[in-house]
Amino acid sequence: MRVVTWNLWWRFGPWADRQKAILAVLRELRPDVVGLQEVWATDATDATDTADGGGNLAEWLAGELGLHCAFAPSEAPGRWQRRIGDDTVGIGNAVLSRWPVTERAALRLPAPAEFDDGRLAFYARLDAPGHPVPFFTVHLNSGTHARAVRREQAAALVELVAAHRHGTAFPPVVTGDFNAPPESPEVRLLRAGRLHDAWDHADPSAPAATWDAANPYIPHPPAQGARIDHVHVGSPGPGGLGAVRAVRRAGDGPVDGVWPSDHAAVVADLDDGQAVIRPGKSGS
């Protein structure tokens, strides 16, 4: 099972060109499930019609890739909207899945009023063959000033995972933009919740940073070289079900001259206990 997590940088920068680059990367990866953060959505008659800037980016991607889509909109997008001067564009988390989503739950993450911009943790149970997959994607607050906030949010995430990880032999899969490196207290909280960093199984020489100096959209030099986007997985089930086989990053360069996002994606291949031939690229 191929898992991807990616922060899509909302409606910042050349978003219309970037959405085509995002699609190109995902089409090349052929994922089974994707956790997305900073997904934009507008009120539109056709939620998949993004040609004029309307619709829902996640639903459009799902339609192009032949995947199911579950979207959780933020209840408080105002702080984001003020940054681009457009109160018609929403923001949220999304899950794209090769399999139907049978359960879902969105948790608004705790934050004091001065830091609250409606960030979410989103749970989706995937009807994968043999064993349902409890899948989560999250977007924690950013900035060094928000470390204590992120710790509280990570603790809330661990509780959400604990509430939904049961009833299947497949371990929980937790993805997202944590805005914190692996050694941070907020990310270490996941280990206390019996979740393990998939990147421990990556090639030690592989580039790891998902917030990288090579990306022209990175505004703050102190943040260069940080791996702040993560895939964490519970302990493998019977026969190694859910075990991490390989990890790498993707979307870490321009596509036809356009960088897809200010973040690189993380790609993790997990043992799903199925001898499945990966489907061909959409449109092929």
C-alpha positions as CSV (number, residue, x, y, z in Angstrom):
1,M,0.0,0.0,0.0
2,R,1.5,3.3,-1.1
3,V,0.8,6.2,1.4
4,V,1.5,9.8,0.6
5,T,1.2,12.9,2.8
6,W,1.5,16.4,1.3
7,N,0.8,20.0,2.4
8,L,-0.5,21.7,-0.8
9,W,0.2,25.3,0.2
10,W,-3.4,26.4,-0.1
11,R,-4.0,29.3,-2.5
12,F,-0.6,30.8,-2.2
13,G,1.8,31.5,-5.0
14,P,0.9,30.5,-8.6
15,W,-1.8,28.1,-7.3
16,A,-3.5,27.5,-10.7
17,D,-0.3,26.3,-12.2
18,R,0.7,24.5,-9.1
19,Q,-2.4,22.4,-9.1
20,K,-1.4,20.9,-12.4
21,A,2.0,20.2,-11.0
22,I,0.5,18.5,-8.0
23,L,-1.6,16.3,-10.2
24,A,1.4,15.4,-12.3
25,V,3.4,14.3,-9.2
26,L,0.5,12.2,-7.8
27,R,-0.2,10.6,-11.1
28,E,3.4,9.5,-11.3
29,L,3.3,8.1,-7.7
30,R,0.0,6.2,-8.2
31,P,-0.8,6.2,-4.5
32,D,-3.3,4.1,-2.7
33,V,-4.1,6.7,-0.1
34,V,-3.1,10.3,0.3
35,G,-3.4,12.6,3.3
36,L,-3.6,16.3,2.2
37,Q,-3.4,19.5,4.2
38,E,-4.1,23.1,3.2
39,V,-6.6,22.0,0.6
40,W,-8.6,24.9,-0.9
41,A,-12.3,24.8,-1.6
42,T,-14.8,27.3,-2.8
43,D,-18.6,27.4,-3.2
44,A,-19.3,26.2,-6.7
45,T,-22.1,24.4,-8.6
46,D,-19.7,21.7,-9.7
47,A,-17.3,20.9,-6.9
48,T,-14.8,19.3,-9.3
49,D,-14.6,22.2,-11.7
50,T,-11.5,24.1,-10.9
51,A,-10.9,25.7,-14.3
52,D,-12.1,29.1,-13.1
53,G,-10.7,28.8,-9.6
54,G,-13.9,27.3,-8.1
55,G,-14.6,23.9,-6.7
56,N,-12.6,21.7,-4.4
57,L,-9.0,20.9,-5.1
58,A,-9.1,17.5,-3.4
59,E,-12.2,16.4,-5.2
60,W,-10.7,17.5,-8.5
61,L,-7.5,15.6,-7.9
62,A,-9.6,12.5,-6.9
63,G,-11.6,12.7,-10.1
64,E,-8.5,13.0,-12.2
65,L,-6.8,10.1,-10.4
66,G,-9.8,7.8,-10.1
67,L,-9.8,7.9,-6.3
68,H,-12.4,8.3,-3.6
69,C,-12.3,11.6,-1.7
70,A,-13.2,12.7,1.9
71,F,-12.9,16.4,2.8
72,A,-13.0,18.1,6.2
73,P,-13.3,21.9,6.0
74,S,-12.0,24.1,8.7
75,E,-14.6,25.8,10.8
76,A,-12.5,28.9,11.2
77,P,-10.8,29.9,7.9
78,G,-10.8,33.6,8.6
79,R,-7.2,34.1,9.5
80,W,-6.2,32.2,6.3
81,Q,-8.6,34.2,4.1
82,R,-7.2,37.5,5.4
83,R,-3.8,36.5,4.2
84,I,-4.9,36.4,0.6
85,G,-7.7,38.9,0.8
86,D,-10.4,36.5,-0.3
87,D,-13.2,35.3,2.1
88,T,-14.7,32.9,-0.5
89,V,-12.0,30.3,-0.3
90,G,-12.1,27.7,2.4
91,I,-9.3,25.4,3.7
92,G,-9.2,21.9,5.1
93,N,-7.7,18.5,5.2
94,A,-8.6,15.7,2.8
95,V,-8.1,12.0,2.2
96,L,-7.9,10.5,-1.3
97,S,-8.3,6.7,-1.3
98,R,-8.3,3.9,-3.7
99,W,-10.9,2.3,-1.5
100,P,-14.2,3.7,-0.2
101,V,-14.3,5.6,3.1
102,T,-16.7,3.9,5.5
103,E,-16.2,6.2,8.5
104,R,-14.9,9.7,9.1
105,A,-14.4,12.1,11.9
106,A,-12.9,15.6,12.0
107,L,-11.4,17.0,15.2
108,R,-10.8,20.8,15.5
109,L,-7.4,21.0,17.3
110,P,-7.2,22.9,20.5
111,A,-5.5,26.3,20.4
112,P,-5.8,29.6,22.4
113,A,-7.7,32.3,20.6
114,E,-4.6,34.2,19.5
115,F,-3.3,31.1,17.7
116,D,-6.6,29.4,16.6
117,D,-6.9,29.3,12.8
118,G,-9.2,26.3,12.7
119,R,-6.6,23.5,12.1
120,L,-7.8,19.9,12.1
121,A,-7.1,16.2,12.6
122,F,-9.1,14.1,10.2
123,Y,-9.8,10.3,10.5
124,A,-11.0,8.1,7.7
125,R,-11.5,4.4,7.8
126,L,-10.7,2.8,4.4
127,D,-12.4,-0.3,3.1
128,A,-9.2,-2.0,1.9
129,P,-9.3,-5.7,0.9
130,G,-9.0,-8.0,3.9
131,H,-8.4,-5.4,6.6
132,P,-9.9,-1.9,7.0
133,V,-7.3,0.8,7.4
134,P,-7.6,3.5,10.1
135,F,-6.1,6.5,8.4
136,F,-5.4,10.0,9.9
137,T,-4.1,13.3,8.5
138,V,-3.4,16.3,10.6
139,H,-2.1,19.9,10.3
140,L,-0.6,21.4,13.5
141,N,0.1,25.0,14.2
142,S,3.3,26.6,12.8
143,G,6.0,28.7,14.3
144,T,8.5,28.4,17.2
145,H,6.1,30.4,19.3
146,A,3.5,27.6,19.0
147,R,5.5,24.7,20.5
148,A,3.3,24.4,23.5
149,V,0.2,24.6,21.3
150,R,1.5,21.8,19.1
151,R,2.2,19.6,22.1
152,E,-1.5,20.0,23.1
153,Q,-2.6,19.3,19.6
154,A,-0.4,16.3,19.3
155,A,-1.9,14.9,22.5
156,A,-5.4,15.4,21.1
157,L,-4.3,13.6,17.9
158,V,-3.1,10.6,20.0
159,E,-6.5,10.4,21.7
160,L,-8.2,10.5,18.3
161,V,-6.1,7.7,17.0
162,A,-6.7,5.6,20.2
163,A,-10.5,6.1,19.7
164,H,-10.4,4.7,16.2
165,R,-7.5,2.3,15.8
166,H,-9.4,-0.8,16.9
167,G,-11.6,-3.3,15.0
168,T,-8.9,-4.2,12.4
169,A,-5.6,-6.0,12.3
170,F,-4.1,-3.1,10.2
171,P,-2.2,-0.6,12.3
172,P,-3.2,3.0,12.3
173,V,-1.5,5.2,9.7
174,V,-1.0,8.8,10.8
175,T,0.1,11.4,8.3
176,G,0.4,15.2,8.2
177,D,2.3,18.4,8.5
178,F,3.4,18.6,12.1
179,N,5.4,21.8,11.7
180,A,8.0,20.2,13.9
181,P,11.0,17.9,13.3
182,P,11.2,14.3,14.4
183,E,13.1,15.0,17.7
184,S,10.6,17.6,18.9
185,P,8.5,16.9,22.0
186,E,5.2,17.2,20.0
187,V,6.3,14.5,17.5
188,R,7.7,12.3,20.3
189,L,4.2,12.2,21.8
190,L,3.2,9.9,18.9
191,R,5.7,7.3,20.1
192,A,4.0,7.3,23.5
193,G,0.9,6.6,21.5
194,R,2.5,3.4,20.1
195,L,3.2,5.0,16.7
196,H,6.5,4.7,14.9
197,D,8.2,7.1,12.4
198,A,8.2,5.5,9.0
199,W,11.3,7.4,8.0
200,D,13.3,5.2,10.3
201,H,13.1,2.7,7.4
202,A,14.3,5.1,4.8
203,D,17.7,5.0,3.1
204,P,19.9,7.0,5.5
205,S,21.5,8.8,2.6
206,A,18.2,9.9,1.1
207,P,17.2,13.6,1.2
208,A,14.8,14.0,4.1
209,A,13.9,17.6,4.4
210,T,10.3,18.5,3.5
211,W,10.9,22.2,4.1
212,D,13.9,22.7,2.0
213,A,16.3,25.5,1.0
214,A,16.2,24.4,-2.6
215,N,12.5,25.3,-2.8
216,P,12.0,29.0,-3.9
217,Y,8.7,29.3,-2.0
218,I,10.5,28.8,1.4
219,P,10.4,32.3,3.0
220,H,12.4,31.8,6.3
221,P,16.0,30.6,6.1
222,P,15.9,29.3,9.8
223,A,13.4,26.6,8.7
224,Q,15.6,25.3,5.9
225,G,16.4,21.6,6.0
226,A,13.6,20.5,8.3
227,R,11.6,17.3,8.0
228,I,8.3,18.6,9.4
229,D,5.9,16.3,7.4
230,H,5.5,12.8,8.7
231,V,4.1,9.3,8.2
232,H,3.7,7.3,11.5
233,V,2.4,3.8,11.7
234,G,1.4,1.5,14.5
235,S,3.2,-1.8,15.2
236,P,2.7,-4.3,12.4
237,G,-0.2,-6.7,12.5
238,P,-0.1,-10.5,11.9
239,G,2.3,-11.5,9.2
240,G,3.9,-8.0,9.1
241,L,0.6,-6.3,8.1
242,G,1.3,-2.6,7.8
243,A,5.1,-2.9,8.1
244,V,7.0,-0.1,6.4
245,R,8.9,-1.4,3.4
246,A,10.4,1.9,2.0
247,V,10.1,5.7,2.5
248,R,11.2,8.6,0.4
249,R,10.1,12.1,-0.5
250,A,8.5,13.3,-3.7
251,G,7.3,16.6,-5.2
252,D,10.7,18.0,-4.3
253,G,11.5,19.8,-7.6
254,P,9.8,21.7,-10.4
255,V,7.3,20.2,-12.8
256,D,7.4,22.0,-16.2
257,G,9.1,24.9,-14.4
258,V,6.6,25.1,-11.5
259,W,7.2,23.8,-7.9
260,P,4.0,22.1,-6.8
261,S,4.1,23.3,-3.2
262,D,6.3,24.8,-0.5
263,H,6.5,21.4,1.0
264,A,7.8,18.1,-0.3
265,A,5.6,15.1,0.0
266,V,6.5,11.9,2.0
267,V,5.9,8.6,0.4
268,A,5.7,5.3,2.4
269,D,5.2,1.8,1.0
270,L,3.5,-0.5,3.6
271,D,2.9,-4.2,3.5
272,D,-0.9,-4.6,3.0
273,G,-0.8,-8.4,2.8
274,Q,-2.1,-8.3,-0.8
275,A,-0.3,-9.4,-4.0
276,V,-1.8,-6.4,-5.9
277,I,-0.5,-5.2,-9.2
278,R,-0.5,-1.4,-9.0
279,P,-2.9,0.2,-11.4
280,G,-1.6,2.2,-14.3
281,K,-1.4,6.0,-14.4
282,S,-4.7,7.8,-14.8
283,G,-5.3,8.5,-18.4
284,S,-3.0,5.8,-19.7
